[in-house]
């Protein structure tokens, strides 16, 4: 996992896809707490095979709810 402070983003590569939901939920929670923002302000993007980037959503984009 990497953390980039310039744009407040976390990139995480999943090792075990069976834990994807738990890991992503945990990362969203941690980033939310770290930046004192609601979970709804955290954007999650697939950035590669089994790799996800989580970042603060500063209102630039509308987020859609996706059921995995």
C-alpha positions in Angstrom: 0.0 0.0 0.0 1.2 3.5 -0.8 0.0 6.8 0.6 0.5 10.0 -1.5 0.1 13.1 0.6 0.0 15.6 -2.3 -3.4 14.5 -3.4 -4.4 12.5 -0.3 -4.6 9.2 -2.1 -4.0 5.6 -1.1 -3.2 2.9 -3.6 -3.7 -0.7 -2.5 -3.0 -4.0 -4.3 -5.3 -6.9 -3.1 -3.4 -10.1 -2.4 -6.6 -12.1 -1.7 -9.6 -11.2 -3.7 -11.9 -13.0 -1.3 -11.2 -10.2 1.2 -11.8 -7.3 -1.2 -14.9 -6.0 0.4 -13.5 -6.0 3.9 -10.1 -4.5 2.8 -11.7 -1.7 0.8 -14.2 -0.9 3.5 -11.4 -0.8 6.1 -9.3 1.5 3.9 -12.3 3.9 3.2 -12.9 4.0 7.0 -9.2 4.7 7.8 -8.9 7.5 5.2 -12.2 9.0 6.3 -11.0 9.1 9.9 -7.6 10.4 9.0 -9.0 13.3 7.1 -12.1 13.9 9.2 -14.5 13.5 6.3 -17.5 11.3 5.7 -17.1 8.0 4.0 -19.2 9.4 1.1 -16.3 11.8 0.3 -13.9 8.9 -0.5 -13.6 7.9 -4.1 -12.5 4.4 -5.0 -11.1 3.7 -8.5 -9.8 0.5 -10.0 -6.3 1.5 -11.1 -4.9 -1.8 -12.3 -5.3 -5.6 -11.9 -6.4 -6.1 -8.3 -5.3 -2.6 -7.5 -7.5 0.2 -6.2 -6.8 3.9 -5.5 -8.8 5.6 -2.8 -8.8 9.4 -2.7 -10.6 12.3 -1.2 -13.5 13.5 -3.4 -13.5 17.3 -3.1 -16.8 17.6 -5.1 -15.2 17.5 -8.5 -17.1 14.4 -9.6 -20.4 12.8 -8.8 -19.9 9.3 -7.2 -22.1 6.5 -8.2 -23.1 3.7 -5.8 -21.8 0.3 -7.1 -22.7 -3.0 -5.6 -19.8 -5.4 -5.9 
